[in-house]
Amino acid sequence: MFEDRDVGDRSILAAAAGVALVATAGSLFLSEFWRLVPCELCWYQRILMYPLVVVLGVATLEGREGVVLTVFPLSVLGTVVAGYHSWIQATAGGAGGGCSIGSCGAVLYRLEPLGLTIPNLSLLAFLLVTLAMVALWRR
């Protein structure tokens, strides 16, 4: 039926799609239920993450390994933006956490026990998707 490689590729795609889905659901939860207003950098990260749910989901269902060429630029750029956002938040020192608009920096929510902030969680999600694409490309 499926070759071992196909099953492995689909598993990597499914894992990346799952990460993108959790990140998307988490961002929507924070804005819709906690009423946190996304800052400008959060919006850029959302713009880069949301399409990954659909692209990776379809690629998983269809077994398209070539999706790496579509996903990789989005995930790498998202990693850069989230890394910059995390750096601003870590070095700002003020109550606003370096975010000029919105409350994500002001809240400084930390996911225990890791102590990750909202931008840190975004960075982690983008890194995981990027690493999955690197693993898929290397196969």
LUMVEXVEX-322215 format. One record per residue: chain; residue in three letters; x, y, z of N, C-alpha, C in turn. Coordinates in nm, 4 decimals, always signed. Each point is the difference from the previous one (the first is absolute). Layout:
REM residues N
mol|type|n.x|n.y|n.z|ca.x|ca.y|ca.z|c.x|c.y|c.z
A|ALA|X|Y|Z|X|Y|Z|X|Y|Z
...
//
This chain:
REM residues 139
mol|type|n.x|n.y|n.z|ca.x|ca.y|ca.z|c.x|c.y|c.z
A|MET|+0.0830|-0.1180|+0.0000|-0.0830|+0.1180|+0.0000|+0.0880|+0.1251|+0.0000
A|PHE|+0.0510|+0.0437|+0.1162|+0.0931|+0.1122|+0.0079|+0.1386|-0.0536|+0.0256
A|GLU|+0.0988|+0.0653|-0.0568|+0.1376|-0.0348|+0.0315|+0.0346|+0.0600|+0.1356
A|ASP|+0.1055|-0.0540|+0.0646|+0.0422|+0.0525|+0.1291|+0.0343|+0.1479|-0.0077
A|ARG|+0.0604|+0.0396|-0.1101|+0.0359|+0.1409|-0.0169|-0.1243|+0.0869|-0.0033
A|ASP|-0.1043|-0.0452|-0.0715|-0.1249|+0.0763|-0.0073|-0.0615|+0.0190|+0.1375
A|VAL|+0.0002|-0.1060|+0.0801|-0.0560|+0.0070|+0.1354|+0.0818|+0.0967|+0.0843
A|GLY|+0.1319|-0.0051|-0.0108|+0.0865|+0.0919|+0.0742|-0.0201|+0.1442|-0.0422
A|ASP|-0.0110|+0.0224|-0.1317|-0.0224|+0.1351|-0.0512|-0.1339|+0.0546|+0.0483
A|ARG|-0.1011|-0.0827|-0.0060|-0.1323|+0.0434|+0.0464|+0.0002|+0.0273|+0.1499
A|SER|+0.0761|-0.0769|+0.0755|+0.0088|+0.0235|+0.1443|+0.0652|+0.1344|+0.0294
A|ILE|+0.1043|+0.0330|-0.0742|+0.0672|+0.1287|+0.0176|-0.0955|+0.1131|-0.0389
A|LEU|-0.0684|-0.0153|-0.1119|-0.0965|+0.1014|-0.0424|-0.1124|+0.0156|+0.1017
A|ALA|-0.0508|-0.1120|+0.0510|-0.1082|+0.0053|+0.0984|+0.0457|+0.0673|+0.1293
A|ALA|+0.1217|-0.0281|+0.0425|+0.0528|+0.0634|+0.1209|+0.0114|+0.1514|-0.0201
A|ALA|+0.0517|+0.0410|-0.1143|+0.0125|+0.1440|-0.0295|-0.1377|+0.0652|-0.0084
A|ALA|-0.0951|-0.0680|-0.0628|-0.1363|+0.0528|-0.0085|-0.0616|+0.0116|+0.1390
A|GLY|+0.0273|-0.0973|+0.0860|-0.0502|+0.0050|+0.1374|+0.0565|+0.1175|+0.0778
A|VAL|+0.1277|+0.0254|-0.0170|+0.0633|+0.1145|+0.0668|-0.0638|+0.1297|-0.0492
A|ALA|-0.0165|+0.0130|-0.1310|-0.0608|+0.1207|-0.0563|-0.1438|+0.0167|+0.0488
A|LEU|-0.0739|-0.1105|+0.0097|-0.1383|+0.0063|+0.0472|-0.0075|+0.0432|+0.1459
A|VAL|+0.0852|-0.0559|+0.0843|+0.0021|+0.0379|+0.1421|+0.0395|+0.1468|+0.0153
A|ALA|+0.0986|+0.0452|-0.0767|+0.0421|+0.1403|+0.0068|-0.1127|+0.0935|-0.0438
A|THR|-0.0689|-0.0371|-0.1059|-0.1110|+0.0810|-0.0488|-0.1140|+0.0033|+0.1007
A|ALA|-0.0368|-0.1161|+0.0513|-0.1069|-0.0066|+0.0999|+0.0384|+0.0775|+0.1259
A|GLY|+0.1255|-0.0104|+0.0401|+0.0458|+0.0726|+0.1180|-0.0085|+0.1502|-0.0180
A|SER|+0.0404|+0.0493|-0.1173|-0.0058|+0.1444|-0.0237|-0.1444|+0.0488|-0.0032
A|LEU|-0.0880|-0.0791|-0.0588|-0.1417|+0.0377|-0.0024|-0.0606|-0.0040|+0.1400
A|PHE|+0.0398|-0.0978|+0.0805|-0.0477|-0.0085|+0.1381|+0.0422|+0.1236|+0.0786
A|LEU|+0.1260|+0.0399|-0.0140|+0.0499|+0.1160|+0.0739|-0.0719|+0.1289|-0.0392
A|SER|-0.0326|+0.0141|-0.1273|-0.0659|+0.1237|-0.0428|-0.1519|-0.0045|+0.0186
A|GLU|-0.0612|-0.1144|-0.0191|-0.1466|-0.0075|+0.0076|-0.0529|-0.0255|+0.1411
A|PHE|+0.0714|-0.0769|+0.0800|-0.0494|-0.0331|+0.1336|+0.0670|+0.0827|+0.1095
A|TRP|+0.1287|+0.0243|-0.0127|+0.0696|+0.0831|+0.0981|-0.0036|+0.1465|-0.0388
A|ARG|-0.0467|+0.0275|-0.1215|-0.0124|+0.1367|-0.0504|+0.1332|+0.0758|-0.0050
A|LEU|+0.1092|-0.0726|-0.0261|+0.1287|+0.0649|-0.0198|+0.0035|+0.0563|-0.1419
A|VAL|+0.0338|+0.1252|-0.0119|+0.0089|+0.0635|-0.1306|+0.1384|-0.0303|-0.0574
A|PRO|+0.0058|-0.0644|-0.1161|+0.1309|-0.0315|-0.0593|+0.0754|+0.1265|-0.0393
A|CYS|+0.1279|+0.0024|+0.0300|+0.0831|+0.1126|-0.0430|+0.0348|-0.0189|-0.1476
A|GLU|+0.0698|+0.0965|-0.0555|+0.0341|-0.0049|-0.1422|+0.0845|-0.1231|-0.0342
A|LEU|+0.0969|-0.0315|+0.0860|+0.0837|-0.1174|-0.0257|-0.0799|-0.1294|+0.0118
A|CYS|-0.0969|-0.0019|+0.0916|-0.0876|-0.1176|+0.0104|-0.0791|-0.0202|-0.1289
A|TRP|-0.0461|+0.1107|-0.0580|-0.0751|-0.0111|-0.1251|+0.0855|-0.0565|-0.1121
A|TYR|+0.1250|+0.0424|-0.0083|+0.0887|-0.0548|-0.1024|+0.0189|-0.1501|+0.0191
A|GLN|+0.0136|-0.0419|+0.1242|+0.0173|-0.1423|+0.0276|-0.1260|-0.0778|-0.0357
A|ARG|-0.1156|+0.0565|+0.0287|-0.1258|-0.0653|-0.0373|-0.0108|-0.0134|-0.1514
A|ILE|+0.0368|+0.1069|-0.0717|-0.0058|-0.0024|-0.1463|+0.0867|-0.1124|-0.0558
A|LEU|+0.1107|-0.0271|+0.0658|+0.0902|-0.1056|-0.0461|-0.0415|-0.1390|+0.0488
A|MET|-0.0660|-0.0103|+0.1160|-0.0358|-0.1305|+0.0556|-0.1324|-0.0538|-0.0538
A|TYR|-0.1015|+0.0824|-0.0096|-0.1332|-0.0490|-0.0366|-0.0038|-0.0777|-0.1309
A|PRO|+0.0649|+0.0467|-0.1067|-0.0042|-0.0780|-0.1242|+0.0676|-0.1361|+0.0130
A|LEU|+0.0941|-0.0131|+0.0940|+0.0701|-0.1271|+0.0158|-0.0944|-0.1120|+0.0407
A|VAL|-0.1058|+0.0328|+0.0724|-0.0979|-0.1025|+0.0398|-0.0618|-0.0630|-0.1243
A|VAL|-0.0433|+0.0823|-0.0924|-0.0649|-0.0502|-0.1222|+0.1015|-0.0685|-0.0911
A|VAL|+0.1124|+0.0662|-0.0231|+0.1005|-0.0535|-0.0926|+0.0527|-0.1348|+0.0509
A|LEU|+0.0357|-0.0057|+0.1267|+0.0524|-0.1262|+0.0556|-0.1092|-0.1056|+0.0142
A|GLY|-0.1219|+0.0423|+0.0300|-0.1108|-0.0953|+0.0099|-0.0284|-0.0679|-0.1332
A|VAL|-0.0074|+0.0790|-0.1057|-0.0239|-0.0554|-0.1337|+0.1181|-0.0869|-0.0436
A|ALA|+0.1205|+0.0466|+0.0277|+0.1193|-0.0774|-0.0369|+0.0030|-0.1340|+0.0729
A|THR|-0.0445|-0.0015|+0.1245|-0.0049|-0.1252|+0.0759|-0.0996|-0.0966|-0.0635
A|LEU|-0.1170|+0.0493|-0.0334|-0.1032|-0.0856|-0.0595|+0.0420|-0.0533|-0.1367
A|GLU|+0.0680|+0.0826|-0.0762|+0.0394|-0.0395|-0.1351|+0.1407|-0.0592|-0.0075
A|GLY|+0.0737|+0.0046|+0.1098|+0.1354|-0.0550|+0.0031|+0.0979|+0.0769|-0.0870
A|ARG|-0.0095|+0.1297|-0.0024|+0.0851|+0.0837|-0.0845|+0.1232|+0.0476|+0.0762
A|GLU|+0.1131|-0.0629|-0.0274|+0.1246|+0.0405|+0.0648|+0.0514|+0.1317|-0.0561
A|GLY|-0.0394|+0.0337|-0.1215|+0.0440|+0.1224|-0.0654|-0.0501|+0.1266|+0.0687
A|VAL|-0.0859|-0.0151|+0.0985|-0.0530|+0.1143|+0.0730|+0.1102|+0.0742|+0.0753
A|VAL|+0.1140|-0.0638|+0.0148|+0.1135|+0.0637|+0.0679|+0.0318|+0.1345|-0.0642
A|LEU|-0.0088|+0.0070|-0.1322|+0.0315|+0.1234|-0.0715|-0.0979|+0.1130|+0.0317
A|THR|-0.1208|-0.0343|+0.0396|-0.0996|+0.0996|+0.0380|+0.0109|+0.0353|+0.1473
A|VAL|+0.0162|-0.1015|+0.0842|-0.0024|+0.0191|+0.1449|+0.1281|+0.0622|+0.0535
A|PHE|+0.1130|-0.0424|-0.0521|+0.1285|+0.0430|+0.0562|+0.0166|+0.1523|+0.0046
A|PRO|-0.0289|+0.0728|-0.1082|+0.0148|+0.1469|+0.0083|-0.0906|+0.0625|+0.1071
A|LEU|-0.1243|-0.0487|+0.0108|-0.0915|+0.0529|+0.1006|+0.0488|-0.0296|+0.1412
A|SER|+0.0454|-0.1225|+0.0221|+0.0423|-0.0381|+0.1358|+0.1308|+0.0672|+0.0400
A|VAL|+0.0917|+0.0167|-0.0939|+0.1263|+0.0671|+0.0319|-0.0253|+0.1482|+0.0292
A|LEU|-0.0806|+0.0645|-0.0827|-0.0321|+0.1406|+0.0240|-0.0752|+0.0154|+0.1333
A|GLY|-0.0904|-0.0923|+0.0283|-0.0706|+0.0018|+0.1283|+0.0944|-0.0173|+0.1171
A|THR|+0.1001|-0.0860|-0.0166|+0.1010|-0.0197|+0.1040|+0.0765|+0.1294|+0.0252
A|VAL|+0.0335|+0.0696|-0.1064|+0.0735|+0.1269|+0.0132|-0.0859|+0.1038|+0.0728
A|VAL|-0.1250|+0.0155|-0.0402|-0.0886|+0.0987|+0.0626|-0.0239|-0.0358|+0.1467
A|ALA|-0.0291|-0.1273|+0.0279|-0.0251|-0.0422|+0.1379|+0.1265|+0.0119|+0.0852
A|GLY|+0.1147|-0.0283|-0.0596|+0.1265|+0.0165|+0.0723|+0.0246|+0.1458|+0.0344
A|TYR|-0.0252|+0.0876|-0.0953|+0.0145|+0.1434|+0.0237|-0.0976|+0.0468|+0.1077
A|HIS|-0.1230|-0.0465|-0.0071|-0.1029|+0.0356|+0.0972|+0.0406|-0.0483|+0.1400
A|SER|+0.0515|-0.1200|+0.0088|+0.0456|-0.0548|+0.1292|+0.1173|+0.0816|+0.0536
A|TRP|+0.0902|+0.0385|-0.0898|+0.1159|+0.0793|+0.0410|-0.0439|+0.1367|+0.0530
A|ILE|-0.0932|+0.0648|-0.0720|-0.0512|+0.1297|+0.0454|-0.0628|-0.0144|+0.1383
A|GLN|-0.0799|-0.1023|+0.0166|-0.0684|-0.0204|+0.1270|+0.0993|-0.0264|+0.1125
A|ALA|+0.1028|-0.0765|-0.0284|+0.0979|-0.0348|+0.1028|+0.0884|+0.1187|+0.0377
A|THR|+0.0257|+0.0900|-0.0929|+0.0930|+0.1098|+0.0267|-0.0693|+0.1317|+0.0306
A|ALA|-0.1332|+0.0064|-0.0099|-0.0711|+0.1270|+0.0171|+0.0054|+0.0507|+0.1434
A|GLY|-0.0202|-0.0871|+0.0961|+0.0061|+0.0404|+0.1394|-0.1211|+0.0764|+0.0490
A|GLY|-0.0789|+0.0594|-0.0884|-0.1164|+0.0751|+0.0421|-0.1226|-0.0878|+0.0118
A|ALA|-0.1079|+0.0562|+0.0517|-0.1244|-0.0756|+0.0184|-0.0593|-0.0431|-0.1325
A|GLY|+0.0268|+0.0769|-0.1054|-0.0553|-0.0332|-0.1308|+0.0710|-0.1139|-0.0683
A|GLY|+0.1107|-0.0436|+0.0512|+0.0716|-0.1116|-0.0594|+0.0498|+0.0272|-0.1393
A|GLY|+0.0077|+0.1274|-0.0390|+0.0525|+0.0337|-0.1310|-0.1037|+0.0025|-0.1098
A|CYS|-0.1208|-0.0410|+0.0279|-0.1043|+0.0008|-0.1015|-0.0627|+0.1378|-0.0053
A|SER|-0.0010|+0.0596|-0.1161|-0.0504|+0.1359|-0.0136|-0.1530|+0.0054|-0.0012
A|ILE|-0.0615|-0.1042|-0.0511|-0.1451|-0.0034|-0.0106|-0.0476|-0.1336|+0.0554
A|GLY|-0.1013|+0.0024|+0.0830|-0.0569|-0.1250|+0.0475|+0.0491|-0.0382|+0.1375
A|SER|-0.0516|-0.1103|+0.0477|+0.0247|-0.0387|+0.1375|+0.0839|-0.1255|+0.0168
A|CYS|+0.0487|-0.0584|-0.1078|+0.0753|-0.1245|+0.0144|+0.1267|+0.0210|+0.0810
A|GLY|+0.0653|+0.1128|-0.0187|+0.1205|+0.0299|+0.0748|-0.0291|+0.0456|+0.1412
A|ALA|-0.1102|+0.0699|+0.0185|-0.0339|+0.0517|+0.1317|-0.0394|-0.1115|+0.0957
A|VAL|-0.0618|-0.1038|-0.0518|-0.0453|-0.1086|+0.0856|+0.1182|-0.0822|+0.0486
A|LEU|+0.0961|-0.0217|-0.0869|+0.1155|-0.0838|+0.0311|-0.0428|-0.1340|+0.0576
A|TYR|-0.1045|-0.0576|-0.0601|-0.0462|-0.1331|+0.0392|+0.1136|-0.0993|-0.0205
A|ARG|+0.0211|-0.0830|+0.0978|+0.1038|-0.1021|-0.0094|-0.0626|-0.1373|+0.0195
A|LEU|+0.0228|-0.0860|-0.0964|-0.0478|-0.1375|+0.0073|+0.0911|-0.0768|+0.0949
A|GLU|-0.0543|-0.0416|+0.1106|+0.0789|-0.0754|+0.0979|+0.0030|-0.1463|-0.0400
A|PRO|+0.1005|-0.0759|+0.0273|+0.1185|+0.0309|+0.0785|+0.1148|+0.0553|-0.0847
A|LEU|-0.0208|+0.0158|-0.1301|+0.1081|+0.0438|-0.0882|+0.0257|+0.1502|+0.0062
A|GLY|-0.0971|+0.0765|+0.0438|+0.0153|+0.1442|+0.0064|+0.0000|+0.0679|-0.1354
A|LEU|-0.0683|-0.0571|-0.0982|-0.0028|+0.0558|-0.1350|-0.1094|+0.1054|-0.0125
A|THR|+0.0338|+0.1131|-0.0619|-0.0977|+0.1050|-0.0253|-0.0715|-0.0293|-0.1319
A|ILE|-0.0986|+0.0826|-0.0335|-0.0746|-0.0193|-0.1247|+0.0929|+0.0054|-0.1222
A|PRO|+0.0877|+0.1004|-0.0113|+0.0932|-0.0012|-0.1143|+0.0941|-0.1212|+0.0017
A|ASN|+0.0391|-0.0461|+0.1203|+0.0851|-0.1189|+0.0092|-0.0728|-0.1232|-0.0527
A|LEU|-0.1295|-0.0108|+0.0306|-0.0784|-0.1134|-0.0484|-0.0111|+0.0032|-0.1518
A|SER|-0.0172|+0.1192|-0.0553|-0.0043|+0.0146|-0.1452|+0.1331|-0.0407|-0.0613
A|LEU|+0.1086|+0.0450|+0.0603|+0.1332|-0.0368|-0.0478|+0.0181|-0.1515|+0.0024
A|LEU|-0.0420|-0.0633|+0.1075|+0.0105|-0.1455|+0.0105|-0.0802|-0.0692|-0.1104
A|ALA|-0.1205|+0.0480|-0.0253|-0.0837|-0.0600|-0.1050|+0.0652|+0.0142|-0.1371
A|PHE|+0.0483|+0.1188|-0.0314|+0.0654|+0.0203|-0.1298|+0.1268|-0.0842|-0.0119
A|LEU|+0.0761|-0.0103|+0.1086|+0.1204|-0.0840|-0.0033|-0.0348|-0.1456|-0.0245
A|LEU|-0.1042|-0.0502|+0.0654|-0.0397|-0.1400|-0.0185|-0.0443|-0.0266|-0.1437
A|VAL|-0.0766|+0.0916|-0.0567|-0.0430|-0.0168|-0.1398|+0.1211|+0.0053|-0.0929
A|THR|+0.0912|+0.0925|+0.0254|+0.1205|+0.0112|-0.0827|+0.0841|-0.1265|+0.0095
A|LEU|+0.0194|-0.0510|+0.1203|+0.0776|-0.1235|+0.0184|-0.0678|-0.1191|-0.0689
A|ALA|-0.1319|-0.0040|+0.0037|-0.0723|-0.1078|-0.0684|+0.0233|+0.0079|-0.1508
A|MET|+0.0011|+0.1216|-0.0536|+0.0240|+0.0169|-0.1439|+0.1440|-0.0368|-0.0363
A|VAL|+0.0951|+0.0316|+0.0873|+0.1380|-0.0407|-0.0239|+0.0115|-0.1524|+0.0004
A|ALA|-0.0679|-0.0639|+0.0956|+0.0021|-0.1471|+0.0071|-0.0643|-0.0610|-0.1234
A|LEU|-0.1088|+0.0579|-0.0458|-0.0668|-0.0504|-0.1198|+0.0877|+0.0181|-0.1232
A|TRP|+0.0632|+0.1160|-0.0094|+0.0882|+0.0269|-0.1148|+0.1178|-0.0966|-0.0032
A|ARG|+0.0558|-0.0297|+0.1157|+0.1178|-0.0904|+0.0078|-0.0337|-0.1440|-0.0340
A|ARG|-0.1265|-0.0380|+0.0167|-0.0400|-0.1372|-0.0322|-0.0008|-0.0161|-0.1491
//
